[in-house]
Amino acid sequence: MEKVLVLTVGGSPEPLITSINTLKPDLVLFVCSEDVGTTKGSYTMLPTILSGTGEVKYEILKVRPDDPENCISTILNKIEEIKRSEPGAEIFADYTGGTKTMSVSLFWVATHLNLGIYLTTGIRRDLVAIKEGETTRRIHLSFPYYEELLSVVDSLLANYHYTSAEENLRSALANYHFSPDIQEELQRKLEIIDAFRLWDAYDSLNAIVKMKPYKKAFWNDYLSFWDRVAADRMKLEEDFAKEVEERQIPIYSKDQPTQYAIVQDLVLNAERCAVRERYDDATARLYRAMEALAQLRLFTEHGIKTWDVEIERLPGELRGKYEEKRKEGKIKIGLIEDYELLWELKDEVGNLFKAREDDLREALRRRNQSIFAHGFKSINKLEYDSIIKARIEGFIKDCLKEILKGKYQEPKQLPKSLEEIDNLLTSAGL
């Protein structure tokens, strides 16, 4: 791997000689001032510098010494050119020499590109001058990276891009030299964002386990709701319920009457997909929410499993009709059939469906044409907002208000900023 040292040239040559001899680069890029009027640029110092280093491969980059924009763009473009031509190159920057503008420009480029930053100096006894021999030392500078990292993560959270936010945190922790306090803080943020990523992806149990150390901070706003969602999943998925028991994960709401939390969670998930402009994804979530509402209602109120209807649980006048649906020993019914059955059972949810059946069927028809269902069409924002979301989400919320009465409440959406996360941690004393 080629080692490249970028030096700003000007002032005394001794620190630059020390830097080259200490770092032993394969290539030195001398950033020199160009001529200004009758004054020759700092490139004239190179014979003196090179006489103290022995044979070294080098290139000269001339800049206007007091023009920050020229200095930054010239240095930045050259280093990016080196990175493209030598992808594995290890690039260092020593900003000891040169004009203030040249030094500041190299420093900015180095922080921007995450280069190794060095300073060649000696022991300072006062604020006038260096009194003793120089040494070249690496500058460990994390704060600019830290501030930029938080800004990037915040912008990703604003659109629920949890995976990308997590990747940025992991990369920063692996590549930057942060203080122990900052490392601990970033690691905590990483764990919490990872838990939200898992929840967003319906890896529910791992999300709950991951958030266990932060239960005190997040219980009221999130984890109590997650607990109710998990309890609903246990009712609908035997494998999920078995996994909960095998892993001995406490689900406190599992024996409580359902509040249809999993339905609300699917609606929240659809909202996040829509913010990310993934309208086909959002439609799939709303479809599943509508399906889950009917499944939970039939199971919890009527003891009927839509994936394995027990004929004896149906009124006598309906048994013949549903017996005809039996295939391979089981009676399974789909979304429309779920709501038809609820209506036949004179359930409030079935009645609400019948009152809006035409509108809902049109929304479902649009879903069926989606690439995520049975067609090849892509759902756009207008179609999603005005037809699918308006009709399906509106129906779901009206059903929940009707059947939950005074117990109905809107759950909180997942956080969209580090500030939301930090406020909850601070309130909990964490």
Backbone torsions as a table, in degrees:
resi	resn	phi	psi	omega
1	MET	NA	127.1	-178.3
2	GLU	-75.5	135.7	175.9
3	LYS	-101.2	126.0	-178.3
4	VAL	-117.9	127.8	177.5
5	LEU	-111.2	124.7	177.5
6	VAL	-104.0	121.6	-176.1
7	LEU	-122.1	134.7	167.7
8	THR	-86.7	132.2	-171.9
9	VAL	-108.5	130.7	177.7
10	GLY	160.0	157.5	-178.0
11	GLY	80.3	-139.9	-177.7
12	SER	-80.9	138.9	179.5
13	PRO	-77.0	-22.4	-173.3
14	GLU	-58.3	-46.8	179.6
15	PRO	-60.8	-33.3	-179.7
16	LEU	-71.6	-36.9	175.2
17	ILE	-63.2	-43.8	178.5
18	THR	-59.9	-43.2	-178.7
19	SER	-62.2	-46.0	-179.1
20	ILE	-65.2	-43.6	-178.4
21	ASN	-68.9	-29.6	-179.7
22	THR	-77.5	-46.4	-173.4
23	LEU	-85.8	-20.4	177.1
24	LYS	48.7	60.7	-178.8
25	PRO	-75.7	159.2	172.9
26	ASP	-81.3	-26.3	179.6
27	LEU	-143.5	134.8	174.3
28	VAL	-111.1	128.3	173.7
29	LEU	-103.8	105.6	180.0
30	PHE	-85.1	116.7	175.9
31	VAL	-92.2	107.7	-172.6
32	CYS	-117.4	152.1	174.5
33	SER	-76.3	144.1	175.2
34	GLU	-83.5	173.1	179.2
35	ASP	-63.3	140.8	175.5
36	VAL	-123.9	106.7	-175.8
37	GLY	62.9	-125.3	179.7
38	THR	-90.7	-3.7	-178.6
39	THR	-87.9	124.7	179.3
40	LYS	-71.8	149.7	179.9
41	GLY	-75.0	172.8	-175.9
42	SER	-70.9	-7.4	175.9
43	TYR	-61.1	-19.1	178.3
44	THR	-69.1	-13.3	178.8
45	MET	-79.8	-13.7	-170.6
46	LEU	-60.3	-40.2	177.7
47	PRO	-57.6	-40.4	178.4
48	THR	-64.3	-45.0	-178.8
49	ILE	-63.2	-47.5	-175.7
50	LEU	-67.7	-25.7	177.6
51	SER	-68.1	-21.3	-180.0
52	GLY	-97.2	-1.3	-175.9
53	THR	-116.7	-11.3	-173.1
54	GLY	78.9	-170.3	-176.2
55	GLU	-70.2	127.6	179.4
56	VAL	-145.7	139.8	177.0
57	LYS	-76.1	133.6	-176.7
58	TYR	-150.1	161.9	171.4
59	GLU	-132.5	154.6	179.5
60	ILE	-112.9	132.2	176.8
61	LEU	-122.1	113.0	-177.7
62	LYS	-93.8	136.9	179.9
63	VAL	-132.0	162.6	173.1
64	ARG	-81.3	118.4	-164.3
65	PRO	-65.2	-21.8	-177.9
66	ASP	-122.5	24.9	180.0
67	ASP	-117.8	96.3	-175.1
68	PRO	-58.0	-40.8	-177.5
69	GLU	-64.7	-42.1	178.0
70	ASN	-65.2	-44.3	-178.9
71	CYS	-60.9	-49.7	-176.0
72	ILE	-63.9	-49.1	-176.7
73	SER	-65.1	-38.6	-179.3
74	THR	-66.7	-47.1	179.9
75	ILE	-65.4	-46.0	-178.1
76	LEU	-59.9	-47.7	-178.6
77	ASN	-61.9	-40.5	-179.0
78	LYS	-66.8	-43.6	-179.0
79	ILE	-67.1	-39.9	177.4
80	GLU	-64.2	-34.3	175.3
81	GLU	-63.2	-42.1	177.8
82	ILE	-63.5	-42.8	-179.3
83	LYS	-63.4	-33.6	178.4
84	ARG	-73.0	-41.6	-177.4
85	SER	-78.9	-27.9	178.6
86	GLU	-128.1	76.3	-173.8
87	PRO	-55.4	-29.0	-178.1
88	GLY	-94.8	5.7	-175.8
89	ALA	-64.0	141.7	175.2
90	GLU	-99.8	114.9	-171.7
91	ILE	-111.3	128.0	177.9
92	PHE	-115.2	155.7	176.5
93	ALA	-131.0	128.4	174.0
94	ASP	-118.3	113.3	-173.7
95	TYR	-98.6	22.8	-174.8
96	THR	-63.2	-46.4	-173.1
97	GLY	-92.7	-176.9	174.7
98	GLY	86.8	176.6	176.7
99	THR	-70.2	166.2	177.6
100	LYS	-57.4	-41.0	180.0
101	THR	-62.9	-42.7	179.5
102	MET	-63.9	-44.5	-179.0
103	SER	-64.1	-46.5	-179.6
104	VAL	-63.3	-39.5	-179.5
105	SER	-63.7	-45.4	178.1
106	LEU	-63.7	-40.2	178.9
107	PHE	-61.0	-44.0	-179.3
108	TRP	-62.8	-46.8	-179.8
109	VAL	-61.1	-40.9	-178.8
110	ALA	-63.4	-42.2	178.3
111	THR	-70.0	-37.1	-178.9
112	HIS	-65.3	-38.0	-177.2
113	LEU	-99.5	4.3	179.8
114	ASN	57.5	48.5	176.0
115	LEU	-85.4	161.0	170.7
116	GLY	-68.9	129.0	-176.1
117	ILE	-109.2	129.2	-178.8
118	TYR	-126.6	153.8	175.3
119	LEU	-136.3	132.8	177.8
120	THR	-105.3	118.1	-176.9
121	THR	-154.8	173.9	178.3
122	GLY	-119.9	-159.3	179.9
123	ILE	-83.8	125.4	-179.0
124	ARG	-99.1	122.3	178.4
125	ARG	-97.2	-17.8	178.4
126	ASP	-154.0	-171.3	-179.0
127	LEU	-94.4	12.7	-176.4
128	VAL	-94.0	-52.3	-175.6
129	ALA	-161.1	161.7	173.4
130	ILE	-73.1	131.2	-174.8
131	LYS	-99.4	-25.4	-174.1
132	GLU	-126.7	172.8	-171.3
133	GLY	-56.4	148.0	-175.7
134	GLU	-80.6	153.4	167.5
135	THR	-136.3	152.8	178.0
136	THR	-100.7	125.5	-177.8
137	ARG	-132.4	149.1	179.8
138	ARG	-79.5	140.3	177.1
139	ILE	-98.2	117.8	176.8
140	HIS	-91.7	105.9	-173.1
141	LEU	-123.2	107.9	-176.5
142	SER	-108.7	-23.6	-170.1
143	PHE	-61.6	-45.3	177.9
144	PRO	-58.8	-40.4	178.1
145	TYR	-65.3	-39.9	-178.9
146	TYR	-61.1	-48.1	-179.7
147	GLU	-64.1	-43.0	179.0
148	GLU	-65.3	-40.2	179.0
149	LEU	-60.1	-47.4	-179.5
150	LEU	-61.4	-38.3	179.0
151	SER	-64.3	-43.3	179.4
152	VAL	-64.5	-46.3	-179.5
153	VAL	-61.5	-41.2	179.5
154	ASP	-61.5	-43.2	-179.7
155	SER	-65.5	-32.7	178.0
156	LEU	-72.1	-41.0	179.0
157	LEU	-64.4	-31.0	-179.0
158	ALA	-58.5	-25.0	178.6
159	ASN	-116.4	20.1	176.4
160	TYR	60.5	31.0	176.8
161	HIS	-86.6	70.4	-174.6
162	TYR	-65.6	-37.6	-179.3
163	THR	-63.2	-45.7	179.8
164	SER	-66.7	-38.4	177.7
165	ALA	-62.3	-42.7	178.7
166	GLU	-64.1	-42.1	-180.0
167	GLU	-62.8	-39.2	178.2
168	ASN	-64.5	-40.9	179.1
169	LEU	-66.8	-43.5	179.5
170	ARG	-62.1	-44.0	-179.2
171	SER	-63.2	-43.2	-179.5
172	ALA	-64.0	-43.3	179.6
173	LEU	-65.2	-30.4	-179.2
174	ALA	-80.9	-26.3	-169.4
175	ASN	-114.4	-14.7	-177.8
176	TYR	-111.8	150.3	179.2
177	HIS	-94.0	90.5	179.5
178	PHE	-94.5	156.3	174.9
179	SER	-66.1	158.6	179.7
180	PRO	-56.3	-38.5	180.0
181	ASP	-64.8	-43.3	179.8
182	ILE	-68.5	-39.9	177.4
183	GLN	-58.2	-44.7	-179.9
184	GLU	-63.3	-42.5	179.4
185	GLU	-63.5	-45.0	-179.0
186	LEU	-67.9	-36.5	177.8
187	GLN	-63.2	-39.7	178.4
188	ARG	-65.3	-44.4	177.3
189	LYS	-60.6	-40.9	179.5
190	LEU	-60.4	-46.2	-178.7
191	GLU	-62.8	-41.8	-177.9
192	ILE	-69.0	-45.1	179.1
193	ILE	-65.1	-36.0	176.5
194	ASP	-61.3	-40.2	178.1
195	ALA	-63.4	-41.6	177.5
196	PHE	-66.9	-34.8	176.1
197	ARG	-63.3	-45.1	179.0
198	LEU	-61.2	-42.2	-179.8
199	TRP	-65.0	-42.2	179.7
200	ASP	-61.0	-30.5	-179.0
201	ALA	-91.9	8.5	-178.6
202	TYR	62.8	27.9	168.5
203	ASP	-90.9	67.0	-164.4
204	SER	-61.6	-47.7	-174.6
205	LEU	-68.7	-40.5	177.9
206	ASN	-66.4	-32.2	175.6
207	ALA	-65.2	-44.1	179.6
208	ILE	-63.3	-43.9	179.0
209	VAL	-64.3	-43.6	-179.4
210	LYS	-60.8	-33.1	-176.5
211	MET	-87.7	-0.9	-175.7
212	LYS	-54.9	-42.8	-179.7
213	PRO	-64.7	-16.3	-175.8
214	TYR	-114.1	20.8	-176.4
215	LYS	-56.8	-41.5	-178.1
216	LYS	-59.4	-38.0	-176.7
217	ALA	-78.9	-33.6	-168.7
218	PHE	-112.6	1.6	-176.2
219	TRP	-61.3	-52.4	-174.3
220	ASN	-63.4	-43.7	-174.0
221	ASP	-84.4	-30.0	-172.6
222	TYR	-133.3	-53.5	-167.1
223	LEU	-69.0	-30.5	176.3
224	SER	-65.4	-36.5	175.9
225	PHE	-68.8	-43.4	177.1
226	TRP	-57.2	-38.1	179.6
227	ASP	-61.5	-42.2	179.7
228	ARG	-69.2	-35.7	176.3
229	VAL	-62.8	-45.5	179.5
230	ALA	-61.8	-38.2	178.3
231	ALA	-62.7	-39.4	176.9
232	ASP	-65.8	-41.2	178.6
233	ARG	-61.9	-35.5	178.6
234	MET	-63.3	-32.7	179.1
235	LYS	-72.2	-33.3	-173.6
236	LEU	-96.6	-20.8	-174.7
237	GLU	-129.1	109.9	-179.2
238	GLU	-64.2	-39.5	179.5
239	ASP	-63.5	-39.2	178.8
240	PHE	-65.1	-44.7	178.8
241	ALA	-60.9	-39.1	178.6
242	LYS	-65.0	-40.6	179.2
243	GLU	-64.5	-38.9	177.1
244	VAL	-58.6	-45.7	-179.0
245	GLU	-67.6	-43.2	-178.6
246	GLU	-64.1	-38.5	-179.3
247	ARG	-86.8	-4.0	178.3
248	GLN	53.9	46.7	176.9
249	ILE	-91.6	120.6	-178.5
250	PRO	-70.4	122.9	173.3
251	ILE	-116.6	103.9	-168.4
252	TYR	-72.1	-21.2	-176.0
253	SER	-97.1	5.9	-169.2
254	LYS	-63.8	-25.5	-180.0
255	ASP	-103.3	8.9	-179.5
256	GLN	-94.6	154.2	175.4
257	PRO	-59.2	142.0	-177.7
258	THR	-65.7	143.4	170.3
259	GLN	-110.8	16.6	177.3
260	TYR	58.4	39.6	-178.6
261	ALA	-64.5	-36.5	-178.0
262	ILE	-66.4	-30.4	176.5
263	VAL	-66.7	-46.7	179.0
264	GLN	-63.9	-36.5	180.0
265	ASP	-65.6	-37.9	177.0
266	LEU	-65.7	-35.8	176.8
267	VAL	-65.8	-42.1	177.0
268	LEU	-63.8	-38.7	178.9
269	ASN	-63.8	-40.9	176.7
270	ALA	-61.4	-40.4	178.8
271	GLU	-61.0	-42.1	179.2
272	ARG	-65.5	-39.8	177.5
273	CYS	-61.6	-40.3	-179.4
274	ALA	-66.6	-38.7	176.4
275	VAL	-60.3	-36.3	178.1
276	ARG	-81.2	4.5	178.8
277	GLU	63.9	31.0	175.6
278	ARG	-105.5	78.0	-169.7
279	TYR	-74.5	-29.8	174.9
280	ASP	-67.1	-41.7	175.0
281	ASP	-59.4	-47.6	-178.3
282	ALA	-60.7	-40.7	178.7
283	THR	-62.7	-42.0	178.7
284	ALA	-60.8	-38.7	179.0
285	ARG	-66.9	-41.9	179.7
286	LEU	-67.1	-38.0	175.2
287	TYR	-58.9	-46.1	-179.0
288	ARG	-66.7	-33.3	177.8
289	ALA	-65.1	-43.2	178.7
290	MET	-63.6	-40.7	177.8
291	GLU	-65.5	-43.7	-178.8
292	ALA	-64.5	-34.9	177.7
293	LEU	-60.0	-48.3	-180.0
294	ALA	-65.7	-41.8	-179.0
295	GLN	-62.5	-45.7	179.7
296	LEU	-65.0	-41.2	-179.5
297	ARG	-62.4	-47.0	-180.0
298	LEU	-63.9	-39.3	-176.8
299	PHE	-73.5	-48.4	-173.1
300	THR	-78.2	-30.2	-177.6
301	GLU	-97.7	-26.1	-173.2
302	HIS	-126.9	-2.1	178.0
303	GLY	68.1	24.2	-175.9
304	ILE	-108.5	124.1	175.1
305	LYS	-92.9	119.0	-176.7
306	THR	-68.0	-21.7	-180.0
307	TRP	-87.4	-5.8	178.7
308	ASP	-164.8	74.7	-174.9
309	VAL	-68.4	125.1	175.2
310	GLU	-88.7	115.3	-169.8
311	ILE	-59.5	-31.2	-177.6
312	GLU	-70.4	-13.0	178.3
313	ARG	-85.3	-7.1	179.5
314	LEU	-92.5	150.9	172.9
315	PRO	-58.2	149.4	-174.9
316	GLY	-53.9	-38.9	-176.1
317	GLU	-70.5	-12.4	-179.3
318	LEU	-101.2	-12.3	-170.6
319	ARG	-65.4	-39.9	-179.8
320	GLY	-62.8	-42.1	-179.3
321	LYS	-61.6	-43.7	-175.5
322	TYR	-83.0	-22.8	175.9
323	GLU	-64.1	-29.7	179.0
324	GLU	-67.0	-17.1	-178.6
325	LYS	-88.2	-2.0	-176.3
326	ARG	-68.9	129.2	176.5
327	LYS	-136.9	132.4	180.0
328	GLU	51.8	38.5	173.7
329	GLY	86.6	-4.1	-178.2
330	LYS	-128.8	150.7	173.1
331	ILE	-105.6	115.0	178.2
332	LYS	-120.1	138.5	-179.7
333	ILE	-127.8	149.3	-177.1
334	GLY	-96.8	-171.4	-171.0
335	LEU	-57.8	-54.5	-178.3
336	ILE	-61.7	-40.8	178.7
337	GLU	-64.3	-34.6	177.0
338	ASP	-57.7	-47.2	-176.8
339	TYR	-74.0	-33.1	174.2
340	GLU	-61.0	-42.6	179.6
341	LEU	-65.4	-41.8	177.0
342	LEU	-59.8	-39.1	177.9
343	TRP	-66.4	-41.2	178.9
344	GLU	-65.2	-27.8	177.5
345	LEU	-85.4	3.5	179.6
346	LYS	61.1	34.8	178.6
347	ASP	-84.1	146.5	-179.4
348	GLU	-56.9	-38.5	-178.7
349	VAL	-65.8	-41.1	176.7
350	GLY	-62.9	-38.8	178.7
351	ASN	-65.0	-41.4	178.3
352	LEU	-65.4	-37.0	177.7
353	PHE	-63.7	-45.8	-178.9
354	LYS	-60.5	-36.9	-179.0
355	ALA	-66.7	-24.1	-176.9
356	ARG	-121.3	18.5	-169.8
357	GLU	-56.7	-44.4	-177.2
358	ASP	-61.9	-47.0	179.4
359	ASP	-62.2	-41.8	-178.5
360	LEU	-69.1	-38.8	178.3
361	ARG	-63.8	-35.7	177.5
362	GLU	-65.8	-42.2	177.2
363	ALA	-63.0	-41.2	179.4
364	LEU	-68.8	-32.9	176.7
365	ARG	-63.4	-41.4	177.0
366	ARG	-62.0	-40.5	177.8
367	ARG	-62.3	-41.9	-177.5
368	ASN	-65.1	-24.9	179.1
369	GLN	-83.6	-8.2	-177.7
370	SER	-70.8	154.3	176.3
371	ILE	-62.8	-21.8	179.4
372	PHE	-86.3	0.1	179.3
373	ALA	-124.2	-102.7	-174.4
374	HIS	-119.0	3.3	-176.8
375	GLY	-122.6	-159.2	-178.6
376	PHE	-130.9	11.9	-178.3
377	LYS	-85.9	150.6	175.9
378	SER	-104.5	131.8	-178.5
379	ILE	-83.4	129.5	179.8
380	ASN	-95.8	174.6	-175.7
381	LYS	-61.4	-45.5	-178.1
382	LEU	-62.2	-45.7	179.3
383	GLU	-62.6	-41.6	-179.7
384	TYR	-65.2	-51.5	-175.1
385	ASP	-66.0	-45.8	-170.4
386	SER	-84.3	-26.0	-176.4
387	ILE	-114.8	-58.7	-171.3
388	ILE	-72.2	-56.1	-179.0
389	LYS	-64.8	-48.4	-176.2
390	ALA	-57.8	-42.0	-174.6
391	ARG	-84.9	-47.0	-175.9
392	ILE	-74.4	-49.6	-179.5
393	GLU	-63.7	-40.6	178.1
394	GLY	-60.6	-42.3	177.9
395	PHE	-62.3	-46.8	-178.6
396	ILE	-59.4	-47.9	-177.1
397	LYS	-66.0	-37.9	177.7
398	ASP	-66.3	-37.2	176.2
399	CYS	-62.7	-46.0	-177.8
400	LEU	-65.0	-39.0	177.5
401	LYS	-64.3	-36.1	-179.3
402	GLU	-70.0	-43.8	-173.7
403	ILE	-88.9	-24.1	179.5
404	LEU	-93.3	-19.1	-180.0
405	LYS	53.5	-123.9	-176.2
406	GLY	-69.6	-12.8	179.6
407	LYS	-84.1	-7.4	-177.8
408	TYR	-69.8	132.3	173.0
409	GLN	-150.8	148.0	179.8
410	GLU	-80.1	126.3	176.3
411	PRO	-74.3	161.3	-179.0
412	LYS	-85.4	135.6	176.1
413	GLN	-67.4	154.9	178.1
414	LEU	-60.7	154.3	-173.5
415	PRO	-64.7	146.5	-179.7
416	LYS	-112.4	7.8	-179.2
417	SER	-157.0	157.6	173.5
418	LEU	-66.0	-29.5	179.4
419	GLU	-60.8	-42.7	178.0
420	GLU	-59.9	-43.9	-179.8
421	ILE	-65.3	-47.6	-177.4
422	ASP	-63.4	-38.4	-179.0
423	ASN	-62.6	-41.3	179.3
424	LEU	-68.7	-39.4	177.1
425	LEU	-63.5	-43.1	-179.1
426	THR	-65.3	-43.0	179.9
427	SER	-60.9	-31.8	-179.8
428	ALA	-88.3	-0.3	-179.5
429	GLY	72.6	27.3	-178.7
430	LEU	-105.5	NA	NA
